[in-house]
Amino acid sequence: MRSDQTATPVSYTAQAAYDGLARGGAQPMASAAGSKAAGPVLVGATIAMGLMAGLFFAFDVSVMPGLAAGDDRTYVEAMQHINKSIENGMFGLVFTGAFVATGIAAWLQHKAGRRQAALWAAGATLLYVVALMVTMGVNIPLNNDLAAAGDVAQIHDLAAVRTKFEGTWVAANMFRTALCTAGLLALSRALVLHGRGSR
């Protein structure tokens, strides 16, 4: 060291480093990990929401119109089988995963400082919550009533059972389709905003 230079006290350099951290000069490891996960979680949420929108849409444009063309016995029996078959692990994973992943995606975008992306993801979460409410409040009770009607061979008035089920279930499913499609669009917008913020 030259004679005209002054050594910097260790206490000063330590204080400067501390001040830098306090100003946000370095992120905690947990925050950094959360920021890295924000993109993949958002992609997963978008895929799950798309799958749910596609499932409901398929019922709107093919399953229900196809069954509507059949007789009462065929309609009731087919819907009983469909409602029973859909209660499987894969459907449960996507059905609940869309809600969980979308909510977490909104939170991670917020934590990463991407306010606009977080708002779009939060909007998608709210839309899906409404779809869940429709499912729990309308579609599932109707499914349960249809199952409680029993074996089609023992139902005396198949037309009445079908009438009680069909119109309301179809309308509620169309509403679920609209909600999940809107949620998918909101998540797509969040993805675009996330991509811009990552550049």
PyMOL commands that place a pseudoatom at each C-alpha (Angstrom):
pseudoatom trace, name=CA, resn=MET, resi=1, chain=A, elem=C, hetatm=0, pos=[0.000, 0.000, 0.000]
pseudoatom trace, name=CA, resn=ARG, resi=2, chain=A, elem=C, hetatm=0, pos=[1.299, 3.425, -0.968]
pseudoatom trace, name=CA, resn=SER, resi=3, chain=A, elem=C, hetatm=0, pos=[1.853, 5.973, 1.756]
pseudoatom trace, name=CA, resn=ASP, resi=4, chain=A, elem=C, hetatm=0, pos=[-0.781, 8.335, 0.295]
pseudoatom trace, name=CA, resn=GLN, resi=5, chain=A, elem=C, hetatm=0, pos=[-3.560, 5.723, 0.613]
pseudoatom trace, name=CA, resn=THR, resi=6, chain=A, elem=C, hetatm=0, pos=[-5.631, 5.222, 3.751]
pseudoatom trace, name=CA, resn=ALA, resi=7, chain=A, elem=C, hetatm=0, pos=[-6.797, 1.791, 4.763]
pseudoatom trace, name=CA, resn=THR, resi=8, chain=A, elem=C, hetatm=0, pos=[-10.582, 1.376, 4.915]
pseudoatom trace, name=CA, resn=PRO, resi=9, chain=A, elem=C, hetatm=0, pos=[-11.662, 0.214, 8.363]
pseudoatom trace, name=CA, resn=VAL, resi=10, chain=A, elem=C, hetatm=0, pos=[-13.250, -3.237, 8.439]
pseudoatom trace, name=CA, resn=SER, resi=11, chain=A, elem=C, hetatm=0, pos=[-16.151, -1.875, 10.463]
pseudoatom trace, name=CA, resn=TYR, resi=12, chain=A, elem=C, hetatm=0, pos=[-16.955, 0.568, 7.639]
pseudoatom trace, name=CA, resn=THR, resi=13, chain=A, elem=C, hetatm=0, pos=[-17.004, -2.072, 4.923]
pseudoatom trace, name=CA, resn=ALA, resi=14, chain=A, elem=C, hetatm=0, pos=[-19.220, -4.310, 7.076]
pseudoatom trace, name=CA, resn=GLN, resi=15, chain=A, elem=C, hetatm=0, pos=[-21.653, -1.447, 7.662]
pseudoatom trace, name=CA, resn=ALA, resi=16, chain=A, elem=C, hetatm=0, pos=[-21.733, -0.643, 3.942]
pseudoatom trace, name=CA, resn=ALA, resi=17, chain=A, elem=C, hetatm=0, pos=[-22.566, -4.261, 3.111]
pseudoatom trace, name=CA, resn=TYR, resi=18, chain=A, elem=C, hetatm=0, pos=[-25.333, -4.264, 5.698]
pseudoatom trace, name=CA, resn=ASP, resi=19, chain=A, elem=C, hetatm=0, pos=[-26.779, -1.032, 4.298]
pseudoatom trace, name=CA, resn=GLY, resi=20, chain=A, elem=C, hetatm=0, pos=[-26.751, -2.528, 0.796]
pseudoatom trace, name=CA, resn=LEU, resi=21, chain=A, elem=C, hetatm=0, pos=[-28.764, -5.522, 1.966]
pseudoatom trace, name=CA, resn=ALA, resi=22, chain=A, elem=C, hetatm=0, pos=[-31.192, -3.276, 3.801]
pseudoatom trace, name=CA, resn=ARG, resi=23, chain=A, elem=C, hetatm=0, pos=[-31.786, -1.314, 0.578]
pseudoatom trace, name=CA, resn=GLY, resi=24, chain=A, elem=C, hetatm=0, pos=[-32.598, -4.541, -1.277]
pseudoatom trace, name=CA, resn=GLY, resi=25, chain=A, elem=C, hetatm=0, pos=[-29.229, -5.022, -2.876]
pseudoatom trace, name=CA, resn=ALA, resi=26, chain=A, elem=C, hetatm=0, pos=[-29.573, -8.795, -2.493]
pseudoatom trace, name=CA, resn=GLN, resi=27, chain=A, elem=C, hetatm=0, pos=[-32.710, -10.936, -2.252]
pseudoatom trace, name=CA, resn=PRO, resi=28, chain=A, elem=C, hetatm=0, pos=[-33.153, -13.685, 0.290]
pseudoatom trace, name=CA, resn=MET, resi=29, chain=A, elem=C, hetatm=0, pos=[-32.712, -17.156, -1.131]
pseudoatom trace, name=CA, resn=ALA, resi=30, chain=A, elem=C, hetatm=0, pos=[-36.377, -17.985, -0.538]
pseudoatom trace, name=CA, resn=SER, resi=31, chain=A, elem=C, hetatm=0, pos=[-37.478, -14.928, -2.499]
pseudoatom trace, name=CA, resn=ALA, resi=32, chain=A, elem=C, hetatm=0, pos=[-35.171, -15.804, -5.379]
pseudoatom trace, name=CA, resn=ALA, resi=33, chain=A, elem=C, hetatm=0, pos=[-36.499, -19.352, -5.470]
pseudoatom trace, name=CA, resn=GLY, resi=34, chain=A, elem=C, hetatm=0, pos=[-40.061, -18.046, -5.471]
pseudoatom trace, name=CA, resn=SER, resi=35, chain=A, elem=C, hetatm=0, pos=[-39.262, -15.728, -8.356]
pseudoatom trace, name=CA, resn=LYS, resi=36, chain=A, elem=C, hetatm=0, pos=[-37.852, -18.629, -10.384]
pseudoatom trace, name=CA, resn=ALA, resi=37, chain=A, elem=C, hetatm=0, pos=[-40.953, -20.710, -9.673]
pseudoatom trace, name=CA, resn=ALA, resi=38, chain=A, elem=C, hetatm=0, pos=[-43.355, -17.938, -10.739]
pseudoatom trace, name=CA, resn=GLY, resi=39, chain=A, elem=C, hetatm=0, pos=[-43.106, -18.749, -14.444]
pseudoatom trace, name=CA, resn=PRO, resi=40, chain=A, elem=C, hetatm=0, pos=[-43.462, -22.545, -14.272]
pseudoatom trace, name=CA, resn=VAL, resi=41, chain=A, elem=C, hetatm=0, pos=[-46.355, -22.324, -11.800]
pseudoatom trace, name=CA, resn=LEU, resi=42, chain=A, elem=C, hetatm=0, pos=[-48.132, -19.840, -14.046]
pseudoatom trace, name=CA, resn=VAL, resi=43, chain=A, elem=C, hetatm=0, pos=[-47.683, -22.184, -17.013]
pseudoatom trace, name=CA, resn=GLY, resi=44, chain=A, elem=C, hetatm=0, pos=[-49.052, -25.099, -14.976]
pseudoatom trace, name=CA, resn=ALA, resi=45, chain=A, elem=C, hetatm=0, pos=[-52.054, -23.038, -13.886]
pseudoatom trace, name=CA, resn=THR, resi=46, chain=A, elem=C, hetatm=0, pos=[-52.770, -22.068, -17.481]
pseudoatom trace, name=CA, resn=ILE, resi=47, chain=A, elem=C, hetatm=0, pos=[-52.641, -25.689, -18.626]
pseudoatom trace, name=CA, resn=ALA, resi=48, chain=A, elem=C, hetatm=0, pos=[-54.938, -26.845, -15.815]
pseudoatom trace, name=CA, resn=MET, resi=49, chain=A, elem=C, hetatm=0, pos=[-57.431, -24.045, -16.502]
pseudoatom trace, name=CA, resn=GLY, resi=50, chain=A, elem=C, hetatm=0, pos=[-57.348, -24.905, -20.204]
pseudoatom trace, name=CA, resn=LEU, resi=51, chain=A, elem=C, hetatm=0, pos=[-58.060, -28.554, -19.478]
pseudoatom trace, name=CA, resn=MET, resi=52, chain=A, elem=C, hetatm=0, pos=[-61.073, -27.656, -17.337]
pseudoatom trace, name=CA, resn=ALA, resi=53, chain=A, elem=C, hetatm=0, pos=[-62.420, -25.235, -19.942]
pseudoatom trace, name=CA, resn=GLY, resi=54, chain=A, elem=C, hetatm=0, pos=[-61.944, -27.914, -22.602]
pseudoatom trace, name=CA, resn=LEU, resi=55, chain=A, elem=C, hetatm=0, pos=[-63.711, -30.559, -20.526]
pseudoatom trace, name=CA, resn=PHE, resi=56, chain=A, elem=C, hetatm=0, pos=[-66.749, -28.375, -19.909]
pseudoatom trace, name=CA, resn=PHE, resi=57, chain=A, elem=C, hetatm=0, pos=[-66.770, -27.248, -23.556]
pseudoatom trace, name=CA, resn=ALA, resi=58, chain=A, elem=C, hetatm=0, pos=[-66.725, -30.871, -24.736]
pseudoatom trace, name=CA, resn=PHE, resi=59, chain=A, elem=C, hetatm=0, pos=[-69.890, -31.520, -22.737]
pseudoatom trace, name=CA, resn=ASP, resi=60, chain=A, elem=C, hetatm=0, pos=[-71.502, -28.406, -24.262]
pseudoatom trace, name=CA, resn=VAL, resi=61, chain=A, elem=C, hetatm=0, pos=[-70.829, -29.257, -27.890]
pseudoatom trace, name=CA, resn=SER, resi=62, chain=A, elem=C, hetatm=0, pos=[-70.787, -33.054, -28.031]
pseudoatom trace, name=CA, resn=VAL, resi=63, chain=A, elem=C, hetatm=0, pos=[-71.736, -35.066, -24.952]
pseudoatom trace, name=CA, resn=MET, resi=64, chain=A, elem=C, hetatm=0, pos=[-74.958, -33.309, -23.963]
pseudoatom trace, name=CA, resn=PRO, resi=65, chain=A, elem=C, hetatm=0, pos=[-76.246, -32.700, -27.525]
pseudoatom trace, name=CA, resn=GLY, resi=66, chain=A, elem=C, hetatm=0, pos=[-75.510, -36.337, -28.325]
pseudoatom trace, name=CA, resn=LEU, resi=67, chain=A, elem=C, hetatm=0, pos=[-77.401, -37.584, -25.286]
pseudoatom trace, name=CA, resn=ALA, resi=68, chain=A, elem=C, hetatm=0, pos=[-80.238, -35.163, -25.950]
pseudoatom trace, name=CA, resn=ALA, resi=69, chain=A, elem=C, hetatm=0, pos=[-80.929, -36.970, -29.212]
pseudoatom trace, name=CA, resn=GLY, resi=70, chain=A, elem=C, hetatm=0, pos=[-81.535, -40.257, -27.375]
pseudoatom trace, name=CA, resn=ASP, resi=71, chain=A, elem=C, hetatm=0, pos=[-84.498, -41.554, -25.412]
pseudoatom trace, name=CA, resn=ASP, resi=72, chain=A, elem=C, hetatm=0, pos=[-85.056, -40.993, -21.693]
pseudoatom trace, name=CA, resn=ARG, resi=73, chain=A, elem=C, hetatm=0, pos=[-83.640, -44.342, -20.609]
pseudoatom trace, name=CA, resn=THR, resi=74, chain=A, elem=C, hetatm=0, pos=[-80.446, -43.876, -22.603]
pseudoatom trace, name=CA, resn=TYR, resi=75, chain=A, elem=C, hetatm=0, pos=[-80.026, -40.328, -21.327]
pseudoatom trace, name=CA, resn=VAL, resi=76, chain=A, elem=C, hetatm=0, pos=[-80.437, -41.130, -17.646]
pseudoatom trace, name=CA, resn=GLU, resi=77, chain=A, elem=C, hetatm=0, pos=[-78.361, -44.297, -17.749]
pseudoatom trace, name=CA, resn=ALA, resi=78, chain=A, elem=C, hetatm=0, pos=[-75.523, -42.671, -19.704]
pseudoatom trace, name=CA, resn=MET, resi=79, chain=A, elem=C, hetatm=0, pos=[-75.330, -39.674, -17.393]
pseudoatom trace, name=CA, resn=GLN, resi=80, chain=A, elem=C, hetatm=0, pos=[-75.288, -41.932, -14.345]
pseudoatom trace, name=CA, resn=HIS, resi=81, chain=A, elem=C, hetatm=0, pos=[-72.307, -43.793, -15.807]
pseudoatom trace, name=CA, resn=ILE, resi=82, chain=A, elem=C, hetatm=0, pos=[-70.524, -40.578, -16.832]
pseudoatom trace, name=CA, resn=ASN, resi=83, chain=A, elem=C, hetatm=0, pos=[-70.949, -39.018, -13.394]
pseudoatom trace, name=CA, resn=LYS, resi=84, chain=A, elem=C, hetatm=0, pos=[-69.558, -42.142, -11.763]
pseudoatom trace, name=CA, resn=SER, resi=85, chain=A, elem=C, hetatm=0, pos=[-66.649, -42.514, -14.184]
pseudoatom trace, name=CA, resn=ILE, resi=86, chain=A, elem=C, hetatm=0, pos=[-65.472, -38.922, -13.839]
pseudoatom trace, name=CA, resn=GLU, resi=87, chain=A, elem=C, hetatm=0, pos=[-64.829, -39.434, -10.130]
pseudoatom trace, name=CA, resn=ASN, resi=88, chain=A, elem=C, hetatm=0, pos=[-61.211, -40.474, -10.631]
pseudoatom trace, name=CA, resn=GLY, resi=89, chain=A, elem=C, hetatm=0, pos=[-57.794, -39.308, -9.527]
pseudoatom trace, name=CA, resn=MET, resi=90, chain=A, elem=C, hetatm=0, pos=[-56.821, -37.606, -12.767]
pseudoatom trace, name=CA, resn=PHE, resi=91, chain=A, elem=C, hetatm=0, pos=[-59.958, -35.481, -12.862]
pseudoatom trace, name=CA, resn=GLY, resi=92, chain=A, elem=C, hetatm=0, pos=[-59.611, -34.658, -9.167]
pseudoatom trace, name=CA, resn=LEU, resi=93, chain=A, elem=C, hetatm=0, pos=[-55.999, -33.589, -9.689]
pseudoatom trace, name=CA, resn=VAL, resi=94, chain=A, elem=C, hetatm=0, pos=[-56.846, -31.181, -12.502]
pseudoatom trace, name=CA, resn=PHE, resi=95, chain=A, elem=C, hetatm=0, pos=[-60.103, -29.985, -10.931]
pseudoatom trace, name=CA, resn=THR, resi=96, chain=A, elem=C, hetatm=0, pos=[-58.455, -28.973, -7.651]
pseudoatom trace, name=CA, resn=GLY, resi=97, chain=A, elem=C, hetatm=0, pos=[-55.053, -28.275, -9.200]
pseudoatom trace, name=CA, resn=ALA, resi=98, chain=A, elem=C, hetatm=0, pos=[-56.464, -25.514, -11.391]
pseudoatom trace, name=CA, resn=PHE, resi=99, chain=A, elem=C, hetatm=0, pos=[-57.590, -23.649, -8.288]
pseudoatom trace, name=CA, resn=VAL, resi=100, chain=A, elem=C, hetatm=0, pos=[-54.446, -24.245, -6.235]
pseudoatom trace, name=CA, resn=ALA, resi=101, chain=A, elem=C, hetatm=0, pos=[-51.992, -23.513, -9.053]
pseudoatom trace, name=CA, resn=THR, resi=102, chain=A, elem=C, hetatm=0, pos=[-53.801, -20.357, -10.159]
pseudoatom trace, name=CA, resn=GLY, resi=103, chain=A, elem=C, hetatm=0, pos=[-53.916, -18.981, -6.626]
pseudoatom trace, name=CA, resn=ILE, resi=104, chain=A, elem=C, hetatm=0, pos=[-50.242, -19.734, -6.033]
pseudoatom trace, name=CA, resn=ALA, resi=105, chain=A, elem=C, hetatm=0, pos=[-49.352, -18.240, -9.424]
pseudoatom trace, name=CA, resn=ALA, resi=106, chain=A, elem=C, hetatm=0, pos=[-51.048, -14.967, -8.492]
pseudoatom trace, name=CA, resn=TRP, resi=107, chain=A, elem=C, hetatm=0, pos=[-49.187, -14.867, -5.175]
pseudoatom trace, name=CA, resn=LEU, resi=108, chain=A, elem=C, hetatm=0, pos=[-45.809, -15.622, -6.762]
pseudoatom trace, name=CA, resn=GLN, resi=109, chain=A, elem=C, hetatm=0, pos=[-46.302, -12.952, -9.413]
pseudoatom trace, name=CA, resn=HIS, resi=110, chain=A, elem=C, hetatm=0, pos=[-47.092, -10.471, -6.649]
pseudoatom trace, name=CA, resn=LYS, resi=111, chain=A, elem=C, hetatm=0, pos=[-44.012, -11.516, -4.684]
pseudoatom trace, name=CA, resn=ALA, resi=112, chain=A, elem=C, hetatm=0, pos=[-41.890, -11.121, -7.808]
pseudoatom trace, name=CA, resn=GLY, resi=113, chain=A, elem=C, hetatm=0, pos=[-43.100, -7.534, -8.206]
pseudoatom trace, name=CA, resn=ARG, resi=114, chain=A, elem=C, hetatm=0, pos=[-45.134, -8.172, -11.362]
pseudoatom trace, name=CA, resn=ARG, resi=115, chain=A, elem=C, hetatm=0, pos=[-48.270, -6.342, -10.270]
pseudoatom trace, name=CA, resn=GLN, resi=116, chain=A, elem=C, hetatm=0, pos=[-50.199, -6.505, -13.539]
pseudoatom trace, name=CA, resn=ALA, resi=117, chain=A, elem=C, hetatm=0, pos=[-49.512, -10.210, -14.059]
pseudoatom trace, name=CA, resn=ALA, resi=118, chain=A, elem=C, hetatm=0, pos=[-50.554, -10.848, -10.466]
pseudoatom trace, name=CA, resn=LEU, resi=119, chain=A, elem=C, hetatm=0, pos=[-53.844, -9.011, -10.973]
pseudoatom trace, name=CA, resn=TRP, resi=120, chain=A, elem=C, hetatm=0, pos=[-54.692, -11.031, -14.083]
pseudoatom trace, name=CA, resn=ALA, resi=121, chain=A, elem=C, hetatm=0, pos=[-53.862, -14.282, -12.289]
pseudoatom trace, name=CA, resn=ALA, resi=122, chain=A, elem=C, hetatm=0, pos=[-55.923, -13.203, -9.289]
pseudoatom trace, name=CA, resn=GLY, resi=123, chain=A, elem=C, hetatm=0, pos=[-58.824, -12.473, -11.630]
pseudoatom trace, name=CA, resn=ALA, resi=124, chain=A, elem=C, hetatm=0, pos=[-58.501, -15.981, -13.068]
pseudoatom trace, name=CA, resn=THR, resi=125, chain=A, elem=C, hetatm=0, pos=[-58.570, -17.383, -9.543]
pseudoatom trace, name=CA, resn=LEU, resi=126, chain=A, elem=C, hetatm=0, pos=[-61.813, -15.556, -8.760]
pseudoatom trace, name=CA, resn=LEU, resi=127, chain=A, elem=C, hetatm=0, pos=[-63.394, -16.774, -11.995]
pseudoatom trace, name=CA, resn=TYR, resi=128, chain=A, elem=C, hetatm=0, pos=[-62.499, -20.338, -11.144]
pseudoatom trace, name=CA, resn=VAL, resi=129, chain=A, elem=C, hetatm=0, pos=[-63.851, -19.940, -7.613]
pseudoatom trace, name=CA, resn=VAL, resi=130, chain=A, elem=C, hetatm=0, pos=[-67.206, -18.990, -9.143]
pseudoatom trace, name=CA, resn=ALA, resi=131, chain=A, elem=C, hetatm=0, pos=[-67.000, -22.071, -11.388]
pseudoatom trace, name=CA, resn=LEU, resi=132, chain=A, elem=C, hetatm=0, pos=[-66.367, -24.190, -8.296]
pseudoatom trace, name=CA, resn=MET, resi=133, chain=A, elem=C, hetatm=0, pos=[-69.368, -22.629, -6.584]
pseudoatom trace, name=CA, resn=VAL, resi=134, chain=A, elem=C, hetatm=0, pos=[-71.569, -23.462, -9.578]
pseudoatom trace, name=CA, resn=THR, resi=135, chain=A, elem=C, hetatm=0, pos=[-70.224, -27.017, -9.580]
pseudoatom trace, name=CA, resn=MET, resi=136, chain=A, elem=C, hetatm=0, pos=[-70.797, -27.524, -5.864]
pseudoatom trace, name=CA, resn=GLY, resi=137, chain=A, elem=C, hetatm=0, pos=[-74.113, -25.709, -5.769]
pseudoatom trace, name=CA, resn=VAL, resi=138, chain=A, elem=C, hetatm=0, pos=[-75.763, -26.927, -8.967]
pseudoatom trace, name=CA, resn=ASN, resi=139, chain=A, elem=C, hetatm=0, pos=[-74.046, -29.674, -10.951]
pseudoatom trace, name=CA, resn=ILE, resi=140, chain=A, elem=C, hetatm=0, pos=[-73.018, -31.982, -8.115]
pseudoatom trace, name=CA, resn=PRO, resi=141, chain=A, elem=C, hetatm=0, pos=[-76.415, -31.899, -6.349]
pseudoatom trace, name=CA, resn=LEU, resi=142, chain=A, elem=C, hetatm=0, pos=[-78.091, -32.719, -9.674]
pseudoatom trace, name=CA, resn=ASN, resi=143, chain=A, elem=C, hetatm=0, pos=[-75.616, -35.562, -10.221]
pseudoatom trace, name=CA, resn=ASN, resi=144, chain=A, elem=C, hetatm=0, pos=[-76.406, -36.886, -6.756]
pseudoatom trace, name=CA, resn=ASP, resi=145, chain=A, elem=C, hetatm=0, pos=[-80.148, -36.703, -7.401]
pseudoatom trace, name=CA, resn=LEU, resi=146, chain=A, elem=C, hetatm=0, pos=[-79.708, -38.604, -10.642]
pseudoatom trace, name=CA, resn=ALA, resi=147, chain=A, elem=C, hetatm=0, pos=[-77.697, -41.297, -8.869]
pseudoatom trace, name=CA, resn=ALA, resi=148, chain=A, elem=C, hetatm=0, pos=[-80.286, -41.483, -6.077]
pseudoatom trace, name=CA, resn=ALA, resi=149, chain=A, elem=C, hetatm=0, pos=[-82.988, -42.210, -8.648]
pseudoatom trace, name=CA, resn=GLY, resi=150, chain=A, elem=C, hetatm=0, pos=[-81.484, -45.690, -8.828]
pseudoatom trace, name=CA, resn=ASP, resi=151, chain=A, elem=C, hetatm=0, pos=[-81.300, -48.269, -11.570]
pseudoatom trace, name=CA, resn=VAL, resi=152, chain=A, elem=C, hetatm=0, pos=[-83.064, -47.138, -14.728]
pseudoatom trace, name=CA, resn=ALA, resi=153, chain=A, elem=C, hetatm=0, pos=[-84.947, -50.426, -14.807]
pseudoatom trace, name=CA, resn=GLN, resi=154, chain=A, elem=C, hetatm=0, pos=[-86.586, -49.467, -11.496]
pseudoatom trace, name=CA, resn=ILE, resi=155, chain=A, elem=C, hetatm=0, pos=[-87.399, -45.824, -12.350]
pseudoatom trace, name=CA, resn=HIS, resi=156, chain=A, elem=C, hetatm=0, pos=[-91.100, -45.451, -13.123]
pseudoatom trace, name=CA, resn=ASP, resi=157, chain=A, elem=C, hetatm=0, pos=[-90.959, -41.972, -14.676]
pseudoatom trace, name=CA, resn=LEU, resi=158, chain=A, elem=C, hetatm=0, pos=[-87.720, -41.578, -16.581]
pseudoatom trace, name=CA, resn=ALA, resi=159, chain=A, elem=C, hetatm=0, pos=[-89.006, -38.487, -18.387]
pseudoatom trace, name=CA, resn=ALA, resi=160, chain=A, elem=C, hetatm=0, pos=[-89.546, -36.647, -15.091]
pseudoatom trace, name=CA, resn=VAL, resi=161, chain=A, elem=C, hetatm=0, pos=[-86.069, -37.592, -13.826]
pseudoatom trace, name=CA, resn=ARG, resi=162, chain=A, elem=C, hetatm=0, pos=[-84.502, -36.393, -17.054]
pseudoatom trace, name=CA, resn=THR, resi=163, chain=A, elem=C, hetatm=0, pos=[-86.482, -33.137, -17.125]
pseudoatom trace, name=CA, resn=LYS, resi=164, chain=A, elem=C, hetatm=0, pos=[-85.472, -32.287, -13.557]
pseudoatom trace, name=CA, resn=PHE, resi=165, chain=A, elem=C, hetatm=0, pos=[-81.815, -32.823, -14.449]
pseudoatom trace, name=CA, resn=GLU, resi=166, chain=A, elem=C, hetatm=0, pos=[-81.191, -31.833, -18.039]
pseudoatom trace, name=CA, resn=GLY, resi=167, chain=A, elem=C, hetatm=0, pos=[-82.060, -28.154, -18.506]
pseudoatom trace, name=CA, resn=THR, resi=168, chain=A, elem=C, hetatm=0, pos=[-80.490, -26.847, -15.311]
pseudoatom trace, name=CA, resn=TRP, resi=169, chain=A, elem=C, hetatm=0, pos=[-77.355, -29.012, -15.590]
pseudoatom trace, name=CA, resn=VAL, resi=170, chain=A, elem=C, hetatm=0, pos=[-76.709, -27.985, -19.199]
pseudoatom trace, name=CA, resn=ALA, resi=171, chain=A, elem=C, hetatm=0, pos=[-77.166, -24.270, -18.444]
pseudoatom trace, name=CA, resn=ALA, resi=172, chain=A, elem=C, hetatm=0, pos=[-74.866, -24.473, -15.409]
pseudoatom trace, name=CA, resn=ASN, resi=173, chain=A, elem=C, hetatm=0, pos=[-72.229, -26.289, -17.449]
pseudoatom trace, name=CA, resn=MET, resi=174, chain=A, elem=C, hetatm=0, pos=[-72.299, -23.612, -20.139]
pseudoatom trace, name=CA, resn=PHE, resi=175, chain=A, elem=C, hetatm=0, pos=[-71.736, -21.035, -17.429]
pseudoatom trace, name=CA, resn=ARG, resi=176, chain=A, elem=C, hetatm=0, pos=[-68.761, -23.058, -16.127]
pseudoatom trace, name=CA, resn=THR, resi=177, chain=A, elem=C, hetatm=0, pos=[-67.354, -23.171, -19.639]
pseudoatom trace, name=CA, resn=ALA, resi=178, chain=A, elem=C, hetatm=0, pos=[-67.596, -19.389, -19.959]
pseudoatom trace, name=CA, resn=LEU, resi=179, chain=A, elem=C, hetatm=0, pos=[-65.985, -18.844, -16.558]
pseudoatom trace, name=CA, resn=CYS, resi=180, chain=A, elem=C, hetatm=0, pos=[-63.059, -21.185, -17.210]
pseudoatom trace, name=CA, resn=THR, resi=181, chain=A, elem=C, hetatm=0, pos=[-62.539, -19.810, -20.715]
pseudoatom trace, name=CA, resn=ALA, resi=182, chain=A, elem=C, hetatm=0, pos=[-62.373, -16.306, -19.267]
pseudoatom trace, name=CA, resn=GLY, resi=183, chain=A, elem=C, hetatm=0, pos=[-59.962, -17.621, -16.642]
pseudoatom trace, name=CA, resn=LEU, resi=184, chain=A, elem=C, hetatm=0, pos=[-57.808, -19.137, -19.384]
pseudoatom trace, name=CA, resn=LEU, resi=185, chain=A, elem=C, hetatm=0, pos=[-57.693, -15.814, -21.224]
pseudoatom trace, name=CA, resn=ALA, resi=186, chain=A, elem=C, hetatm=0, pos=[-56.749, -14.012, -18.001]
pseudoatom trace, name=CA, resn=LEU, resi=187, chain=A, elem=C, hetatm=0, pos=[-53.911, -16.465, -17.336]
pseudoatom trace, name=CA, resn=SER, resi=188, chain=A, elem=C, hetatm=0, pos=[-52.718, -16.128, -20.935]
pseudoatom trace, name=CA, resn=ARG, resi=189, chain=A, elem=C, hetatm=0, pos=[-52.507, -12.385, -20.413]
pseudoatom trace, name=CA, resn=ALA, resi=190, chain=A, elem=C, hetatm=0, pos=[-50.603, -12.960, -17.177]
pseudoatom trace, name=CA, resn=LEU, resi=191, chain=A, elem=C, hetatm=0, pos=[-48.155, -15.160, -19.084]
pseudoatom trace, name=CA, resn=VAL, resi=192, chain=A, elem=C, hetatm=0, pos=[-47.535, -12.420, -21.640]
pseudoatom trace, name=CA, resn=LEU, resi=193, chain=A, elem=C, hetatm=0, pos=[-46.927, -9.863, -18.901]
pseudoatom trace, name=CA, resn=HIS, resi=194, chain=A, elem=C, hetatm=0, pos=[-44.666, -12.305, -17.052]
pseudoatom trace, name=CA, resn=GLY, resi=195, chain=A, elem=C, hetatm=0, pos=[-42.623, -12.799, -20.204]
pseudoatom trace, name=CA, resn=ARG, resi=196, chain=A, elem=C, hetatm=0, pos=[-42.219, -9.078, -20.702]
pseudoatom trace, name=CA, resn=GLY, resi=197, chain=A, elem=C, hetatm=0, pos=[-41.117, -8.614, -17.114]
pseudoatom trace, name=CA, resn=SER, resi=198, chain=A, elem=C, hetatm=0, pos=[-38.504, -11.357, -17.464]
pseudoatom trace, name=CA, resn=ARG, resi=199, chain=A, elem=C, hetatm=0, pos=[-36.686, -9.709, -20.363]
for i in range(1, 199): cmd.bond("trace and resi %d" % i, "trace and resi %d" % (i + 1))
show_as sticks, trace
zoom trace
